[in-house]
Amino acid sequence: RRLAIEFGCQWLHVRDFDRFNEKSDEAFPEFADLRDEMYEESVLFFTDMFRNDGSVLGLLEADHTFLNGTLAEHYGIPGVEGDQWRRVDGVDAFGRGGVLTQATVLSTQAGASRTSAILRGNWVSETLLNERLPRPPANVPILPESPPEGLSERQLIEMHSSAPECAKCHARIDPYGFALESFDAIGRFPHIDAQGQPIDTNTALRDGTPIDGIDGLTEYLTTTRRDDFVRVFCRKLLGYSLGRGVMLSDEPLIDEMMEQLAANDYRVSAAIEAIVLSEQFQNIRGRDD
């Protein structure tokens, strides 16, 4: 559990989510009473992966999660009652499974009263794929909490992102965020517009690759970008294990971790074993000197 919190939740920027209070009480009066349940789901999900030697790819494509009655009701998943936490399989049918669909991630990467494709897209780019973006130019206007009348949230973002000085970065991150727009600002699914229609989540990456909502994004990350995602996981786990930043000299060990994962169905034990048997883990740099 400590590994789940101090590594997994820290990596995803949701550690201490039970104290997260950046939501509008007017827009989401129920949020404060759901924070503990949302956080517990993420903690139990990571705990289960480490305890039961789960797949690293399951962080994205798992068809299970951990629920009690309160969170299941929030997610619209039937058949789960009471305070007891349990593993629930087959949640893909309800738009769940993997960290991309957890309310902690979706709520953190959203505004106080609306979703934010920009925040969510940037989170996917930087946190899951380790893509470093330049800082935004000075004096970029802040988007309003509510789109002007006649504009959808997506149209508002597309207008904001069309400025020449902004377009290059937004072309990289916005499609990831648009793919997650089927979830509202506190992780409910499906997210609908003011007319009661589902939010448009069809998009295309800057290279033209089409992405159709959460399923399309998950497939893209676990196939086309699988090695990039696994490498980020290895770098983060190694840095956590060594208690220091990853260095250029650690790259061969990261390569070995990736090879061991690929040879063992991406079971997390393969990465852990590679770390604990490594020279870096068994020795302290500079001790002999």
N, C-alpha and C positions, 0 to 999 in steps of 0.2 A: 504493500500500500504506500509506503514511503517512497519507493521508486516510482510508483504511478504518479504521485503528487509532485515530487521534487524533480523528476525527469520529464515524464509525459505531459503533465499539465503545465509545467514551466515552459517546455518547448512550444506548446500550442498557445501560450499566452493566456491561459485560463486559470492559472493557479490562484487560489483565494477567491474564486468566483462567488463563493457564498457571501462575500462582502461587496460584490459589484453592485453599485447603486446608480448607474448612469442611464436610467430609464425614466421616462415621463410617467409620473403617477396618474396623470389624467388619461394618457393614451393606453397605459398598461397597468391598471391598478392591481392586477393579480401577480405581477412579476415578483414583488418582494417575497411573497409566500411560496414562490416556486424555485428561488435561487438555490436553496439547499439540495433539493431533489435534482436539479439540473447538474449541479457540481458532482453529486454522488454518482450520477450516471457515468461521467467522464472518468472519475477515479476508479470505479469498479471495472470499466471497460479496459483500462490500462492494466489494472491489477490482474484481471483474468488473462490478458495476453502474456504477461510475464509468468504468472503462476502455472499456467497450463500450456506453455510453449506454443503460443499462437503464432500465426503468420504476420510478418511485418506488413504484407500487402493487405491483410485484414483490417488494418487501420483505415483503409479506404473502402474496401469492398465487402466487409463483413455483412452477413444477413442476420445479425443478432445485435441486441443491446441489453442493457440492464435497466429494469423498470420496477417501480412500485405503482400502486393504484393512482396516486396523485399525478405522477409524470405521465403515465399511460393515458390518463384522461386528457391531459394537455396535448399529447401527441395524437389523440383520436384512435388509440389502439385498444380494441375491446378485449375482454377476458382476463384482465389483470385488476385485482381488487386487493385492498388492504395495504398496510404499511410495509409489509415484508418485501425486500428486494429480491429479484430473481432474474435469471437469464431468460430472455424471450427471443425465440427464433422466428424466422419468417417475417421480419419487420420491413423488408424491402417493399412489400405490398402496401405499406403505409408511408412510404417515402423516407424510411430510416435505414440505418446501417452504416457504420463507419463514422469517423470523427467529423466529416463534412456535414453531417446531418444532425449533430448534437447541438442542443440548445445553448450550451456554453459558448461554443465557437460562433454560432449564428448570432447570438445576442451581443457578444463582445464586439464583433465586427459589423456593427450596425449603429444607427443614430439613436437618439433618445426617443424618437417617436416614429421613425421610419427606417426602412432598410437602407443599406448603402452598398451598391455594387462596387463602388470604388474601394471601400475598406475591405470588403470580402475578397475582391480580386487581388488587391495588394497583399493580403494575408496568404492567399494561395501561392502567389508568385514568390514572396520572400520567405515565408515560413516552411512551406512544403517543397519548394523547388530551389531555394537559395539564390534567387535571381535578385541582384542588387540594382535598384533603380536610382537615378539621380534625384536629388532633392527638388521639390517643385519650385518653379520660379517664384520670385517675390510678388506679393500683392495679388495672389490668386484669390478670387472671390469665394466666400464660403457659401455653399449651397443652402437654401432655406430648408427648414424642417418639413415644410409642406410645399409640393410643387404648385406653381401658379395655376389658376383655373384654366382648364383646357389642355394641360400638359400632364402626361404620365411621369412617374419617377424616372423611367428609362429615357424618355424624351428629354427630360431636364438634364440628365447626366450626359446624354449624347451632345446636347447643345454646349454644355460646359466643356466637354472633352474635345470639341472641334477646333478650339483655338490652336493656331500653329505651334505655339510654345508648349502646349500641353498634349497635343495629339499623339506624339511619338510614344510617350509612356502609357497613356491611356489605351492605346491600341494593344498594348501588351497585357494590361491588367483588367480592363473593363469586361472583356468576354468571360473571364472566369467568374466575375461577380454576377453578370447577367444570368449565367447558368444556375446560380444559387438563388435567384429571385423568387423561386417557388416557395421559399420560406420567409415568413414575416420577421419583424425585428426582434421577436422573442422565440423564434424557432418553430412557429406553428406552420403546418402544411395541410392543404395547399394555401398559398397566399393569393388572395383575390383582389381585384381592383375595385374602385368605387361603384362600378356597374355590376359587380358580382361575378366578373369573368376572371378565369385564371390568368396570372401574370405571364407575359411572353418570355420564355426562357431560351428560345432558339437564338443562337448566335454563331459567330465564326471567329476563329483566331486570326491574328494578323497575317498568317501564312495561307489563309483561306480554309483551314480545316474546320468543318462544321461541328458544332457542339450543341446537342439537344438536351438542355437541362442537366439535372444532377446525374442522371444515368450516363449521359454523354461525357460529362466532365470526369466522372469516376473512371469510365473506360479509357479516356485519354490519359489520365494520370497513371493508370495501372498497366498500360501497354506502351504507348509512344513515349511517355515520360517515366516509365517504371524505374530505369536505372538512375535517373536524376533524383527521384523521390527516395529510393533506397540509399543512395549515397548520402543524402541529407540526414536520414535516420542514423546511418553509421557514424557520420561526423558528430552529430549531437550526442549519441550514446557514448562515443569514445571520449569526447570532451568532458562529459559528466563523470565518466568512470575514472579519468585521470585527474580530475579536479583542476584542469588548466585548459587554455586554448589549444585547438588543434594546430599543429605546425606542418610545414612542408615535408619534414622528415617523417611525418605520420602517414603520408599518402600511401606508401606501400602496404601498411597495415589496413587502411581503409579498403584498398583493392582486395586484400585477402578476406576481409569481412564480407565484402560483396560476393566474392567467389564462393565462400562457404555458405552464405545464405542461398545463392542460386542452386547450389548442389544439394541443399537440404530443405527444399520446398519453402524457403524463406522463413523457417522457424527461428524465432528470436534467440533460441539457445545457441545456434551456430554463430551468431555475432558475439554473444557474451563469451563463449568459449574462446573465440579468436582473441578477444581482448585480454582475458585473464591469463592466457598462455603467452602473451606478448612480452617482449623485453620492456616496452614502455610501462606496462602495468606492474611488472615484477621488480622494477628498479626505479630509483629516484634519480633523475638527471642531476649530475654534478655532485652526488654524495661522495664518490671516491675521491674527487678533487678536494 
